[in-house]
Amino acid sequence: MRPGGIALRLSLLLAAFSVFAAGLASHYTFVSSRAMMTERAERYLLSTTEVLARHLHASLQSVSQDALVLATHAQARALLEAPRGEPGRPQPAAREAMAQAFEAMLAAHPGYLQVRLITAQEHGLEQVRVLRQGEVLKRIPEHDLREKGHFPYVFEALAQPAGQVYLSEFAVSHDDAPEVNDMPSFTVSAPVVSQGRTLGVVALQVAARPFLQNVMSNLPGGFQLYMSNRWGDWLMHPDASQTFGFDHGQRVFIQDTFPEAQGLLSGRVQSLVTRANDPYGEPLAAAFVRLPLGAEVDQRFLLLGLAQTLSVVEGDTPVLGRSIFQVLLLVCLAALLLAVLVSRVVTEPLKAMAAATRSLGKGQRVMGLPVERRDEIGELARSFQHMEEQVWLQMSQLRSRHNAMDHLAHHDPLTGLPNRRLVEARLADALDRADRSGLVCAVLFVDLDHFKNINDGLGHEVGDAVLRAVAQRLSDDLRVGDLVGRMGGDEFVVVCEGLHGELDADPIAAKLQAQFQQPVLHHGLPIQVHASVGISLYPRDGHDVRSLLSDADAAMYRAKQGGRNSRPAA
């Protein structure tokens, strides 16, 4: 396959189209597959977040059930119904029983921080309080119990009907117990009700981080947990420094990182999947759901989200890309082989056409074209044969026209003699030859006498006939190699080269003068024509064409002044 040949180019063209089509299909397949894989991964991420939200809701319900169990404890009602310090009342026994129940609850749930029994009387005075102190459970002495009636988890819980709980906001604890201070937590409070009367509440405080870690314990790896309150403050974030900013005067909002979460905060949407960058600048895909918190009338909620890096979300995309690329390479190879085969089948007949074209370009007749074929190649061959015939015809016509135009450009159209341009060119050549040979070159300028009278008296048709007759006489009476030309009007020039001396020009001039002794016959009418001749010699009278012609012209005018039908001596 010749470099630059049509077979190679056709092969490359077919291969390029095939590769382009395969590449386009591969790109579309890759983009579509990646989009489907990403969409499926995002749906999985959202489904996982929804499952996590249900698990979190179930875990909160479990904490609420624990609080309700403690609130319905018989000793809790007995302790809150009995007046404090009255002799014979079972306060110490009831308090001991409740403390033991609280300790059992804390021991069973390592994420619970403390449990309180708070009376509705005495500004919400604590009756029993047990808290976790590291691995030890500590009962708070009676004289260290505090009033808690001003906390929402007390007065809001007191307003709840029996069997309902109050779930506080997730916040940093600022309790008077140093063991739980500055620790993110939330509180579940259940009212203690006896005979339709609310006696107090059981408040169960839960550490937020262990609680949420327990919720996520069944999730596979690679997820990042996010959670915000109803105002958008971060409660859980992979970067712990971003959480609970409101507690130390620097609020950090979810909508700053995930602007589309504003729709969740406003309630326009209940879930979404969005994109953002993590604190290290790595792209993330994140799913968020809106999780109601507490009673429906409170209209409180949490935003719970899970995120994964896009490299995890798009998971198998690189593998898919490599597979598609391998298939693309195989398709391209097959396309290249097919293109080579097709190009050979198509171009073999064209080689004959190419050879015919080269022959035509060399001016040779074309033979052996497949004109008998009935397909496109045969049609092309027949067209080429017809084109060849037309080319030969047009080339013949062009050559004829070119010769005619060349003759017209250098010859006088009336007499057929060389015109001024050709005379000057040939005179220049004659001067060059004279320089090389050392011989003399003569220029004879011939002007017809009183030719205007012939035109005016007999008409221009007769004048043209006279000019043609003069041109013929001048041409007939010259030596081989001499030149006769018409300079225009009634002026002629004769160039004679190869003279051995200056005197050799006189016999030539005399011979020319003799030609004008006989009249010119025009339709049997004799017309007498005379001429004056001027002579210049090279190199005596000039060294170039212009000076020689000028000198001969001047000599001709001197001859006219000396008497027409004459010539000056050379």
HELIX and SHEET records of a PDB file:
HELIX    1   1 ILE A    6  ALA A   71  1                                  66    
HELIX    2   2 ALA A   74  GLU A   81  1                                   8    
HELIX    3   3 GLN A   91  ALA A  108  1                                  18    
HELIX    4   4 GLU A  142  ASP A  144  5                                   3    
HELIX    5   5 PRO A  152  LEU A  158  1                                   7    
HELIX    6   6 ALA A  208  VAL A  215  1                                   8    
HELIX    7   7 MET A  216  ASN A  218  5                                   3    
HELIX    8   8 ALA A  240  GLN A  242  5                                   3    
HELIX    9   9 GLY A  245  HIS A  248  5                                   4    
HELIX   10  10 ILE A  254  THR A  257  1                                   4    
HELIX   11  11 PRO A  259  ALA A  261  5                                   3    
HELIX   12  12 GLN A  262  SER A  266  1                                   5    
HELIX   13  13 GLU A  296  ASP A  298  5                                   3    
HELIX   14  14 LEU A  310  VAL A  313  1                                   4    
HELIX   15  15 THR A  317  GLY A  361  1                                  45    
HELIX   16  16 GLU A  376  HIS A  410  1                                  35    
HELIX   17  17 ARG A  420  SER A  437  1                                  18    
HELIX   18  18 PHE A  451  LEU A  458  1                                   8    
HELIX   19  19 HIS A  460  ASP A  476  1                                  17    
HELIX   20  20 GLU A  502  ASP A  504  5                                   3    
HELIX   21  21 ALA A  505  GLN A  515  1                                  11    
HELIX   22  22 VAL A  545  GLN A  561  1                                  17    
SHEET    1   A 6 VAL A 136  ARG A 139  0                                        
SHEET    2   A 6 GLU A 126  GLN A 133 -1                                        
SHEET    3   A 6 TYR A 112  THR A 119 -1                                        
SHEET    4   A 6 ARG A 197  ALA A 207 -1                                        
SHEET    5   A 6 PRO A 184  SER A 194 -1                                        
SHEET    6   A 6 TYR A 166  LEU A 167 -1                                        
SHEET    1   B 6 VAL A 136  ARG A 139  0                                        
SHEET    2   B 6 GLU A 126  GLN A 133 -1                                        
SHEET    3   B 6 TYR A 112  THR A 119 -1                                        
SHEET    4   B 6 ARG A 197  ALA A 207 -1                                        
SHEET    5   B 6 PRO A 184  SER A 194 -1                                        
SHEET    6   B 6 ALA A 171  VAL A 172 -1                                        
SHEET    1   C 5 TRP A 234  MET A 236  0                                        
SHEET    2   C 5 GLN A 224  SER A 228 -1                                        
SHEET    3   C 5 ARG A 300  THR A 309 -1                                        
SHEET    4   C 5 PRO A 283  LEU A 293 -1                                        
SHEET    5   C 5 SER A 271  ASN A 277 -1                                        
SHEET    1   D 4 LEU A 483  GLY A 488  0                                        
SHEET    2   D 4 GLU A 491  LEU A 499 -1                                        
SHEET    3   D 4 VAL A 440  ASP A 449 -1                                        
SHEET    4   D 4 HIS A 530  TYR A 538 -1                                        
SHEET    1   E 2 VAL A 520  HIS A 522  0                                        
SHEET    2   E 2 LEU A 525  ILE A 527 -1                                        
END                                                                             
